[in-house]
Amino acid sequence: MGSTELMIVLAIVVLVFGSSAIPKLAKSVGEARREFNKAIKDEEKKETKQDGEV
């Protein structure tokens, strides 16, 4: 995505959610991403342990 497209998407987000809701939205997206990455790492650890046991 180019910078023009990002600006358009950001403008649409501001219009839809309002400027006061954006920090809350960003926080929840960050938390979800953190949990997703943690789950992936946990699965990789499980697979590594299972590979070592076989």
Secondary structure as UniProt FT lines:
FT   HELIX           3..17
FT   TURN            19..21
FT   HELIX           22..53
//
